[in-house]
Amino acid sequence: MNELNFRTLDLNLLRVFDEVMSERNLTRAAHNLATTQPAVSNALRRLRELLGDDLVRRSGYGVEPTPLALTLWPTVRDALRQLRDSLAPGVFDPAQAQNHFVLAMADSTATKLAPGLVETLAQEAPGVTLRLLPLTTRDPRPLLEQGEVDLAVGYFPGVLTELTASHLQESAPRFLHQRLYEGRYVVVMRRGHPLAGRPITLADFCAARHLLVSFSGRPFGFVDEALAAQGLARRVVLTVNQFFTAGRVVSTSDLLTVLPLHFIGATGMEAELTHCELPLDLPHVHVDALWRRQQHGQSSHRWLREAVFRAVGKGVPA
């Protein structure tokens, strides 16, 4: 964009762009902006002419952003938020709010948090809506950076190690995090499994056939890393990306899997499953909330973080 174009830019076009990027749908964006779909299409056309890029293209029932749109969006969204907060710095009122928040987490985490979050919405924020997306990575920073999610909740050991190191050098870190709870993992199998009803040895564990839960699809997890450190390995014959799927498959087969202990009761298959302690030492599995620094001071995001903390039965952090 040259200087002349920027001087004549209608900033309302950026509001339309932000809403379209958030919704990935022109009709919903128009509804949120209290305008019509033709008006949204016209605004996008004008912005395309200014930037020389399509910005979004039709895809199924919505639109998909171009690489340039994905690059621009975080900056545009932050600028609009800062402008809004400066012009209208009112405190977030959950009873009157109509906000929409997006959180990314695994299904096992959702079973722990969702009931409390629903209760909070009913009691405090009837106009607020939440969307829980499946967590498909151990590094959700790109999702947060691109504005696709407001909060990521999960086990992010590599990310936290990097953040701890970078925080020593940065006066304003790009991401912040807060510990929510510790997860305890156990070996899960069907009732009647040949190994059921007794502690299993490390040799038994390695000799068995396994099902691995991997968000990314990579057939190697933290259990395999712990085994490899001892020069051992297990045979993973099936990899899935959801804990619930793992529970269902294991309940009808002789495969072993490793699941969070709290999740077994939430599967609805507790009568079909049994569990025992892992025969190897693992590092503690910490579940953390991760968010962008730009959102930290926003009263609406602060309320969201507090709601998540209450959902896991913890006191709200200072």
N, C-alpha and C positions, 0 to 999 in steps of 0.2 A: 504494500500500500504506500503510495507516495504522499508527500506532505499535503498537497491540495485535496486529495481524497479524504485524508484524516480530518482536515479542517471542516469539511462539509459532511462528515459522517453523521447520520442520524443514530444517536445512541440507543433508540428504541429497537433498532435492528439487532443490537447485541442482546437485548432482553429476549427477543424472539429466538435468536440463535441458542442462547443458554437453555431455554425451555424445550426447544426441539431436541437438543443434545441430551437433556435429562430424560425426556419421555421416549425418544426414538419413534415418535408418532405425531403426525401433524394435527390430527383431530384432537388428541389429548392436550397437546401444547396449546391449541387454540382455546380449548375449554379452560385451561388454567390461566390463560391471559385474558379471558372474557372477551374474545374476539372470534372471528370466523376463520375457517380453514383457508379460504381464498386469500384473506388478509395475511395469514402466516406464510402462504406460498409466495405472495407478492414480496413480502419482506425478505424472504430467503433469496428470491431472484435479485433484488437490489443489492444484497450483500455479496452474492456470487459475482455480480458485475464489478463491484468494488475490489474484490479479492482475486478475481480471476480463477476461481476454483468452484467445483460443484458443491462442496461442503457436505451434502448428504445425497444419497441415491436410494431409490425405491428398493425395498427388500421385504418380500412377503407382505405382512400387514402393516409394516412400518418403514423406517428408513435406517440406513447404515451410514455412519460418518466416513468421510475421506480421511486420509492421513493428516492433511493440513487441519481439518476440523478438530481431530483429536489432539493435535499439538496446540491449537489456539484455545481450546475450551477451558483448561485449568486457569489460564491467565484471565480470560474473560469472566469466568465464574467468581474468581477471587476479587477482581476489580468491582464487580457488581455488588458482591456481598459487603465489601468495605465501604462502598458508596452508600448502600442501604443502611448499614450500621451507623454511619456518620450522620446521615440525614434523619434517621428514625431509630435512635438508640434505645427504644423502649425495652423494658424487661419482658422476656418471653412469658406469656400467660398460658399455661397448658390448657386451662379450662376453655379458653377462647380460640386457641390455635388451630390452624388447619394444615399444619406441616405434614410433609411426607418424608420419612426417613428410610434409608436402605442400609441393611446390615448384612455382612457376609459371615457365615459360620457353617460348621459341619452339622449334620443331622443330629449327632449325639449332643452337641452343644445346644442346639435348638430345643431339644427335649427338656433341657435343664432351664433354659431362659424363657422360652415362649410362654409358658403358663403365667409366670410372674409379670411379664410384659403386657399380656392381654389384660390381666387384672389392673395394672397401673393405667392402661388406656381407659378402661371402663370407669375407674374411680376418679381419675384426674384429667384425662385428655380425650374426651369422646370424639373430637374432631380430628385427632392425629391418626395417621395411618403408618404402618410399618410394612416393609417388604424384606423378607429374609431370603437371601440368595445363597445357593450352595457354595461352600468354599472349595475351590479347585486348585489351590496352590498353598505352599508354605511361605510365600512372600506376597502378601496382598498390597504392597506399596504401590504398584502400578494402578490397581483398581482405585485406591484412595487418591492418587495423584491425578487421575483422569476424571475424578468426581463421580465414578460409577457407584461407589458406596460411601456412606458417611462414617461407618465404623466397622472394623473387622475384628472378629473374636476367634481366637484359636491358639494353637501351639506353634509359635514362630521362633524356634531357638536360634536359627541362623540370623534372622532379622534383628533380634534383640542383641545378639553379640555385636553385630555391626553398629547398631545404634548406640550401644554403650561406649564403643570405641570412638565413634564420631562425635558423641556429646562432649567428650573431653576437649575437642578441638573447635566445636561450633558454639557460638554464643546464642544462636537461635536455631535449634535443630528443626528439621523439616517434619519429623514425626514424633509423636509422644505415645506413651503406653502406660498401662496400669494393670497390675496383677489382679485377676478375678478369683481363681481358685486353682487347686491342684487336682489333677486327674489321676486316679489309680487304675492301672491297666491289669487285666487278668486273662488267663487262658480260658477260652470258651469252647464248649463242645456240646453235642447233643447228649441228652440223658440216654444211657445205654451204650455210649461209646466205650470201646475196649479200655480206654484210659480213664474213664469216669470213676469217681468215688475214691480216688486216692491221689496223693501228691505225685506229680510226674517228675522224672529225673530230666536232666539236661539231655541225656542220650535219647530218652523217649521223645522229647520235644523235637530234637533235630531229625529223628528218624521218621516222624509223622509227616503227613501231607497237610499243607497249610493253605489257608485263604488269607490274602493280604488286603487291607483297606488302604488305598493310596489315592489321595485327592487328585494328584497329577497324572496318575496312571503308571508311574514309574514302579517297576516290580522290585522295589528295595526300600525298606522303611527303617525306623529307628531300632526296631528289634533286630533286624539283619545287621545293622551297624554294630550293635552290642555283641552279636555272635561273631562277626568278623574280627572284632578286637581280640577274641579268644581263639582265632583260627578255625572257627566253626561256621556252619551254614545250615539252613533249613531248606526244604523243597517247597517252594510256593507254586501251586498248580493253578491257582485262580486269583486274579487281582480285580477288585471292584472299587468303586469310588464312594460308597455309602456304607455306614455301619449297619443300617437296617437291612440292606441287601445281604451283608455278611451274616447277620443273625439268621435270616431266613434260609440261606444256603446251608449253613452249618447245622441247623436244626434237622435237616433231612439228609445228611451225609456224614462221612467219617472224617471230614476235614476239621482241623483246628483253626481258630482265629484268635486274635488278641483285641479285646474291646474295653472301653471304659466301664468300670464296674457299675456306675450309676445308670448306664444306658440299658443294661440287661432288663431291668424291670419296666423300662419304657417301651420295649419292643413289642409287648403283648405276647411274647413267646417264652416267658419266664418258666412256665411249666414244662417246656420242651428243651430247655437249655440248662446246663450246669457249668460250673467254673471252678478253677483252682488257681493257686498262686503261680506266677511265672518262675521257672527254675533258673533265672539269671537276674543279676542286678541291673536295673536300668536307671538312668538319671531321672529325677523327678520331672513329670510332665506338667508344666505350668500352662494354664490357659490365661491369655492376656487380651485386653482390648487395645487396639491400635488405631490412631487417627492422625490427621494432619494438624500441624501446629496452627495453621490459619484458622481452624475451627475451634481451637481450644477456648478462646474467650467469648465465643458466641453463647448467649444465654440459652438458646434453643438446643445447642449441642451439649451444653453442660447438663441440661435437664435429661437429655437422652442418655448420657453416661451414668447419671445418677439412677435412672430407671433400670439400666442394665445391672448396676451394682445391687440394687434392691432385689432384682430378680434372682440373684444367686444367694440371697440371704445374708449379704454383708452390709456393714455400715458404709455410708457414702464417704468416699475419700475427701480429704480436705482440698 
